[in-house]
Amino acid sequence: MANTPITVAHGDGIGPEIMEATLHILKEAGARIDIETIEIGEKVYLRGNSAGIDPSSWDSLRRTKVFLKAPITTPQGGGFKSLNVTTRKTLGLYANVRPCVAYHPYVDTLHPKMDVVIVRENEEDLYAGIEHQQTAQVMQCLKLISRAGCERIVRYAFEYAVRNNRKKVTCFTKDNIMKLTDGLFHKAFDEIATEYPALENEHWIVDIGAAKLADSPNAFDVIVMPNLYGDILSDVAAQIAGSVGLAGSANIGSNYAMFEAIHGSAPRRAGQNLANPSGLFLGSVMMLVHIGQADIAQLVHNAWLRTIEDGIHTYDIFAEGVSKEKVGTREFAQAIVARLGQKPQILKEAAYQEGPPQSGAGVTSSKAAPKKDTVGVDVFLDWQGQPNDLGAMMEKVAGDLQLITISSRGVKVYPGGNPETMTGDHWICRYADKDGKPVSHAQIIGLLGRVADAGLDFIKTENLCNFDGKAGYTLSQGQ
Ligand code: NAD
């Protein structure tokens, strides 16, 4: 079988040592890989490249499509772009996969049986980075969630569960509040779950789900969630497993994938043969599965579990009475190599299934495009004053449309607002056709012309649309 080319970056701080240890284990285990090395991180940043990666390095990544990356140091001071964000966005790495596992009784943990995998959507949600200051007092961050994005990540989570002998997939959202965005994620989850009848599935509201995860992680197996919740809860889950220094992570896209440790470059530990290479090593195990070398992944992972069980520990997990031998980075890697072919006796054995690279590619929404009718418009205004005064002005400019409500930060303030509601300089005036008929672009432009003529400062509009007759917008509180 031909070797698989991969791109490797040794990174900064402890990066080079843990990468060397990881590659030593893979080589001794017979991993069928050809390595292309690129330089990223501090030196590249300090050469004046604000992205921390040279243009030529992208050529290697485009060629191999697989990136094993050691942690880097981001120099202090402004102007340096996050290499992780750049890589994720450039390569379209939509899924972040983070197994959070306890290794009790060998590594101290509050949750001895914890074995949870967090699958985080990596591209959408509030992280699209679309923010605007709309008025002196109000900022906006757009939360964008697409059906294709939801289907892709949810299917990835279910496929991951099948391949890794997992029993249940849980979805976390806040769709009791964000009915359209998180509602779409939940809906896609419910639909795709029906294609996997052998797996249990469930949905939790993210707040109580997070509390349950922190308290009783054994209740969960694979958890899939939108970007923001996943960002926060993947750190919480890794921390409560007790093994932040041991956790690896995969970032997967349709064409590319990146594997790494979740920790940083630990500069104070650099160059002393002290660092624990396990996080990067476990990232490389996910890489082996991804490139279709489940046999090698299983071999090295089981040897690693046996090493942990045998009490051969680096300083960060060494504990008197539990550990047997305190070793350095190189010696730890050698201990794993010496155990190739062995299996753990207490800890759960690693088992991976052969299969082609799992990318989630080929996912398409089978739904026919719904019929869209524009039935109204929200006009956002920057204005100071009392709701009833604004109401009178906005009634006057309504023309062939009807003013339905005015709201401030999502709470109705006109007509019949509550005097206790705090208002500011940000208002949303909702208009619809007087007879409930569809509203044309010309009507909206006419309305905006009258608003401008009245000297009012509109800052944006949002069309109100029905899709197959169903409202594609929410009502304001109190409407
Ligand atoms: P860190 O993860 O590097 O270190 C946190 C603590 O954990 C330190 O006490 C460190 O000694 C210890 N530690 C981390 N990894 C270890 C290992 N493998 N073995 C033993 N001990 C380990 O976080 P930090 O100190 O906040 O950040 C240091 C640098 O890393 C910063 O420049 C930061 O920007 C960068 N960073 C990079 C990445 C990445 O490249 N993916 C991620 C996080 C932080």
Residues whose N, C-alpha, C, O or C-beta is under 5 A from the ligand:
A	BS01	NAD	A70 P71 I72 T73 T74 G245 A261 I262 H263 G264 S265 A266 P267 R269 A275 N276 P277 D316
